[in-house]
Amino acid sequence: MNITKVTLSVSLLLALLYFRTFIWLVNAWLTEPYYSHGFLVLIVSGFIAWRNIREYENKNLEPAPFKPGLFIFAFGLFLYVIGFIKVFPFLTALSFLFTASGLILYFYGKPLMRAFLFPIAFLIFAIPMPFVFLKKVAYILQSLSASYPALIIEMLGIPVTRVGAEIQLTDASFVVGLPCSGMNSLISLLALVTIFIYILKCPLHKKVTLLCLAIPIVILANILRITSLLLIANAYGAETASGFYHTLFSPMLFIIAFIFLMLISIIIGCKVKG
């Protein structure tokens, strides 16, 4: 059978199989604040795949089907069935990564799979995690984002009282809500750092280190952001801190965290691929 016909047939099959899942993903990207970057992840993944395919074609390699790819495809179908039966869309969406990879391996082999490996794996950042899990993580981040700024403010000699997520100063009171916990920035930054790591030239263990450091760096940056807002509120009032500076410091959190990671990558000897 012509390989182009096979590709078209398999693509149509996957589109039909995952149609409901794709609808769920688009709806999640439009409605869930934690995953509003889903469309961007899709675009970036498609661009990298297109670029890698061009490099693959320039090598003039013949397709070398890898039969064990069927096992990966079968595992993906197993996840899909479980997700479908349990009405667990996260699992059905996750299964796509395995079914697509298995089919690429089976029909085209390892060389083309290497070209698709990162673009397919990167799609994990577009798949919304179960809300129960996200909520638990957000509450942990919320607790850290409230307790440590209050501790820092107290160490600076400023009267402060913390009750749960509420921080009370002498003339101001703030509640560190879930949106201020840093959860949104954490997910988006992990996706951005993954792209950054992909274009770096350094050993795998250093790349893994950078990815792991993204989490504490986001938490630290958010603690500094909230601490700064509290200092401004103490000096100039709650309205000043809640207005312009609150809007300004939100993107600053993201920028500062990414700059920290870039500096660490330089320190450990990672360079951008030429």
C-alpha positions as CSV (number, residue, x, y, z in Angstrom):
1,M,0.0,0.0,0.0
2,N,1.2,3.5,-0.8
3,I,2.7,5.1,2.3
4,T,0.8,8.4,1.6
5,K,-2.5,6.5,1.6
6,V,-1.5,4.8,4.8
7,T,-0.7,8.1,6.4
8,L,-4.0,9.6,5.3
9,S,-6.0,6.6,6.4
10,V,-4.3,6.5,9.9
11,S,-4.8,10.3,10.3
12,L,-8.5,9.9,9.5
13,L,-8.8,7.0,11.9
14,L,-7.2,9.0,14.8
15,A,-9.3,12.0,14.0
16,L,-12.5,10.0,14.3
17,L,-11.3,8.2,17.4
18,Y,-10.3,11.3,19.2
19,F,-12.9,13.8,17.9
20,R,-14.7,14.0,21.3
21,T,-11.4,14.3,23.1
22,F,-10.3,17.2,20.8
23,I,-13.6,19.0,21.5
24,W,-12.9,18.5,25.3
25,L,-9.4,19.9,24.9
26,V,-10.5,23.0,23.0
27,N,-13.2,23.7,25.6
28,A,-10.7,23.4,28.4
29,W,-8.3,25.7,26.7
30,L,-11.1,28.3,26.3
31,T,-12.5,28.0,29.9
32,E,-9.7,26.8,32.3
33,P,-7.3,29.6,33.3
34,Y,-4.6,27.1,34.1
35,Y,-4.5,25.9,30.5
36,S,-5.3,29.0,28.4
37,H,-1.9,28.4,26.8
38,G,-3.1,25.1,25.2
39,F,-3.5,26.6,21.7
40,L,0.0,28.1,21.9
41,V,1.4,24.6,22.9
42,L,-0.3,23.1,19.8
43,I,1.2,25.8,17.5
44,V,4.7,25.4,19.0
45,S,4.5,21.6,18.8
46,G,3.3,21.8,15.1
47,F,6.1,24.2,14.2
48,I,8.9,22.1,15.8
49,A,7.4,18.9,14.1
50,W,7.4,20.7,10.7
51,R,11.0,21.9,11.2
52,N,12.1,18.4,12.2
53,I,10.3,16.7,9.3
54,R,12.1,19.0,6.9
55,E,15.5,18.0,8.4
56,Y,14.4,14.3,8.2
57,E,13.4,14.7,4.5
58,N,16.8,16.3,3.7
59,K,18.5,13.2,4.9
60,N,16.7,11.1,2.2
61,L,16.1,8.3,4.6
62,E,13.8,5.4,3.6
63,P,11.0,4.4,6.0
64,A,12.1,1.5,8.2
65,P,9.0,0.2,10.0
66,F,9.6,-0.8,13.6
67,K,7.2,-3.6,14.4
68,P,7.3,-3.3,18.2
69,G,5.6,0.1,17.7
70,L,2.4,-1.9,17.8
71,F,2.9,-2.5,21.5
72,I,3.1,1.2,22.2
73,F,0.0,1.7,20.0
74,A,-1.8,-1.1,21.9
75,F,-0.9,0.5,25.2
76,G,-2.3,3.8,24.0
77,L,-5.6,2.1,23.0
78,F,-5.7,0.5,26.4
79,L,-5.5,3.9,28.1
80,Y,-8.1,5.2,25.7
81,V,-10.6,2.4,26.5
82,I,-10.1,2.9,30.3
83,G,-10.5,6.6,29.9
84,F,-13.6,6.1,27.8
85,I,-15.2,3.6,30.2
86,K,-14.4,5.7,33.3
87,V,-15.4,9.0,31.6
88,F,-11.9,10.3,32.3
89,P,-11.0,12.6,29.4
90,F,-7.5,13.3,30.8
91,L,-6.6,9.6,30.2
92,T,-8.1,9.5,26.7
93,A,-6.2,12.6,25.8
94,L,-3.0,11.2,27.2
95,S,-3.5,8.0,25.2
96,F,-3.2,10.0,22.0
97,L,0.6,10.5,22.7
98,F,1.1,6.8,22.8
99,T,-1.2,5.8,19.9
100,A,0.4,8.4,17.6
101,S,3.9,7.4,18.6
102,G,3.2,3.7,18.2
103,L,1.8,4.2,14.7
104,I,4.7,6.4,13.6
105,L,7.1,3.8,14.8
106,Y,5.2,0.9,13.2
107,F,4.9,2.5,9.7
108,Y,8.0,4.7,9.5
109,G,10.5,3.6,12.1
110,K,12.8,5.1,14.6
111,P,14.4,7.9,12.5
112,L,11.0,9.7,11.9
113,M,10.0,9.0,15.5
114,R,13.0,10.9,16.7
115,A,11.8,13.9,14.7
116,F,8.4,13.6,16.3
117,L,9.5,12.7,19.8
118,F,9.7,16.2,21.3
119,P,6.7,17.7,19.5
120,I,4.4,14.8,20.6
121,A,5.8,14.7,24.2
122,F,5.4,18.5,24.4
123,L,1.7,18.2,23.9
124,I,1.5,17.0,27.5
125,F,1.4,20.6,28.5
126,A,-1.8,21.1,26.6
127,I,-3.6,18.3,28.4
128,P,-5.4,19.6,31.5
129,M,-4.5,17.6,34.7
130,P,-7.5,16.3,36.8
131,F,-9.1,19.3,38.6
132,V,-8.8,17.5,42.0
133,F,-5.0,17.2,41.6
134,L,-4.7,20.8,40.4
135,K,-6.7,22.0,43.3
136,K,-4.6,20.2,45.8
137,V,-1.4,21.6,44.3
138,A,-2.9,25.1,44.2
139,Y,-3.8,24.9,47.9
140,I,-0.2,23.9,48.8
141,L,1.2,26.8,46.7
142,Q,-1.4,29.1,48.3
143,S,-0.2,28.2,51.7
144,L,3.4,28.7,50.8
145,S,2.6,32.0,49.1
146,A,0.9,33.3,52.3
147,S,3.1,32.0,55.0
148,Y,6.6,32.9,53.7
149,P,5.8,36.5,52.7
150,A,4.2,37.1,56.1
151,L,7.3,35.6,57.8
152,I,9.6,37.9,55.7
153,I,7.6,40.9,56.5
154,E,7.7,40.0,60.2
155,M,11.5,39.6,60.1
156,L,11.7,43.1,58.6
157,G,10.0,44.4,61.8
158,I,6.6,45.2,60.2
159,P,3.6,44.2,62.3
160,V,1.8,41.4,60.5
161,T,-0.8,38.8,61.3
162,R,-1.6,35.8,59.1
163,V,-4.9,33.8,59.3
164,G,-4.8,31.0,56.8
165,A,-4.5,32.7,53.4
166,E,-5.3,36.2,54.8
167,I,-2.4,38.5,55.6
168,Q,-3.2,41.5,57.8
169,L,-1.0,44.6,58.1
170,T,-1.6,47.6,60.3
171,D,-3.7,49.4,57.7
172,A,-4.3,46.8,55.1
173,S,-5.5,43.3,54.6
174,F,-4.9,40.9,51.7
175,V,-6.1,37.4,50.8
176,V,-3.8,35.3,48.8
177,G,-6.4,33.6,46.5
178,L,-5.8,30.5,44.3
179,P,-5.1,32.7,41.3
180,C,-2.3,34.4,43.2
181,S,-0.8,31.0,44.3
182,G,1.5,30.9,41.3
183,M,-0.2,27.8,39.8
184,N,-0.9,29.5,36.5
185,S,2.7,30.7,36.1
186,L,4.1,27.3,37.2
187,I,2.3,25.3,34.4
188,S,3.1,28.0,31.7
189,L,6.7,28.3,32.9
190,L,7.3,24.6,32.8
191,A,6.1,24.5,29.2
192,L,8.4,27.5,28.3
193,V,11.4,26.0,30.2
194,T,10.9,22.7,28.3
195,I,11.2,24.5,25.0
196,F,14.2,26.4,26.3
197,I,15.8,23.1,27.5
198,Y,15.1,21.6,24.1
199,I,17.2,24.2,22.3
200,L,20.1,23.9,24.8
201,K,23.2,22.0,24.1
202,C,24.2,20.2,27.3
203,P,24.1,16.7,29.0
204,L,20.7,15.2,29.8
205,H,21.2,15.4,33.5
206,K,21.7,19.2,33.4
207,K,18.5,19.6,31.3
208,V,16.6,17.5,33.9
209,T,18.1,19.7,36.7
210,L,16.9,22.9,35.0
211,L,13.4,21.4,34.6
212,C,13.2,20.4,38.2
213,L,14.5,23.8,39.4
214,A,11.6,25.5,37.6
215,I,9.2,24.6,40.3
216,P,11.1,26.0,43.4
217,I,12.1,29.1,41.3
218,V,8.4,29.9,40.5
219,I,7.5,29.4,44.1
220,L,10.4,31.7,45.2
221,A,9.5,34.3,42.6
222,N,5.9,34.4,43.7
223,I,6.9,34.7,47.4
224,L,9.1,37.7,46.4
225,R,6.2,39.2,44.3
226,I,3.7,39.0,47.2
227,T,6.3,40.3,49.7
228,S,6.9,43.3,47.4
229,L,3.2,44.0,47.3
230,L,3.0,43.8,51.1
231,L,5.9,46.3,51.4
232,I,4.2,48.7,49.0
233,A,0.9,48.3,50.9
234,N,2.6,49.1,54.2
235,A,4.3,52.2,52.8
236,Y,1.7,53.6,50.4
237,G,-1.6,51.9,51.2
238,A,-3.6,48.9,50.0
239,E,-5.1,50.6,47.0
240,T,-1.7,51.4,45.5
241,A,-0.6,47.8,46.0
242,S,-3.8,46.3,44.7
243,G,-3.9,48.5,41.6
244,F,-1.1,49.3,39.2
245,Y,1.6,47.3,41.1
246,H,-0.4,44.2,41.3
247,T,-1.0,44.3,37.6
248,L,2.6,45.0,36.9
249,F,4.1,42.3,39.2
250,S,2.0,39.5,37.7
251,P,4.0,39.3,34.4
252,M,7.2,40.2,36.4
253,L,6.9,37.0,38.3
254,F,7.0,35.0,35.0
255,I,9.9,37.1,33.6
256,I,12.0,37.0,36.8
257,A,11.6,33.2,37.2
258,F,12.7,32.6,33.5
259,I,15.7,34.9,33.9
260,F,16.8,33.0,37.0
261,L,16.6,29.7,34.9
262,M,18.6,31.3,32.1
263,L,21.3,32.4,34.5
264,I,21.5,28.9,36.1
265,S,21.8,27.3,32.6
266,I,24.7,29.6,31.9
267,I,26.4,28.8,35.2
268,I,26.1,25.0,34.7
269,G,27.6,25.3,31.2
270,C,24.6,25.0,28.9
271,K,24.6,26.7,25.5
272,V,21.9,27.4,22.9
273,K,22.3,25.1,19.9
274,G,23.9,26.8,16.9
